[in-house]
Every structure is written in C-alpha cells, then in structure tokens.
C-alpha cells in the first residue's frame, strides 16, 4: 500500500496542465534533468524541509527561541502530502 502511495506522482496523477502537486512544477522537471539517476526510480523520496526561527515571548532581547521543523514527503498524493 505504501509503495502505491509513494509512486502516485508517477502513476496515478492526472496531468491536466494545472499546478496541483509539486510534481507538476517546472522545478521538479529540472531536478529530474539534473539528476537523472535519482529521478529514474519513482519510489525515491522527494523531501522538503522547512525551518523557521521564532521567539515565543515576542521579546527580541531574550536568548530563548524555538525552531519549528516541518518535513514533507512530496511523493505522496495531495491528501497525504501535507497531512
């Protein structure tokens, strides 16, 4: 079941010319072109990592800060990709 979800962007996605998934973006195609060995296998994970430093107390003079970390798997279908 997980293999079917991880290859959804290559097998189950409909291409109608609209940007509905990260696989529809020009950047996805550029990365496939630059690294053809990595893009050959549809099950290779495509990950996005987002970090954002924030001060939880709103006072810039304090030494405490938080770093929320988001890791997204772009291979998954949209209903699972951002869950």
N, C-alpha and C positions, 0 to 999 in steps of 0.2 A: 504494500500500500504506500509506503513512504517513497519508494522508487517512482511510482506513478506520479506522486506529488512533486518530486524533485525534477522530473523531466517534463512537467506540464508546460513549461515555457517553450519547449521544443516540439512537443507532440500535440497537446490539447488546446493551444492558444489559437484563436482565430485572428488572422491578420487582415484588418479592415482599413489600415492606413491611419488609424487614430492611436494616440498615445494612451494606452490603457494599462500597460505593465512596463516595468523597466526594460524588458526585452525588446520593446518597440522603439526604444530611444536610439539615436544615432551613436551615442557613446558606447552602447552595448556592441554595436557592429564594429566600431573602431577597435575595441578591445579584442574582439574575435579576429580582426585582421592583424593586429599587432602581435598577438599570442595565439597563433592557430592551433598549436598543440594543446593548449588549455581549453580552447573552445570546441575541440573535436568531440569531446565526451559531454553529453548533455547533463550528466549527473554531477559534474564538477561544481562545487558550490560557488556562488557569487554572493559575497557578503558586503554589507555596508556597515560601517562603524561610525557612530556619531557621539561626540563628546561635547559637553558644554559646561564650563566652569561657572558656578553661581555662588553668590554669598547668601546663605539662608537668612541672615539677620538684617540685610539691607544696609549695613554699615561698612563702608569701604576700608575703614581703618582697622578692622579686626583681622586676625590671621586665619580664621576658620573659613573654609569653603567646601562646597560639595561638587562632585563631578558625576552627574548622571551619565550613564553609559547605555547606549542603545545599539543592539546588534540585530540586523535584519538579514534574512536569507532571501535573496531576490529570485531564486529558482522557483519558489513556491507560487501557487496560484494567488491572485489578489486577496481572496477571502482568508488565506492563511499567512500571506507575506507580512502584513502589518498587524497581526493579531498579538 
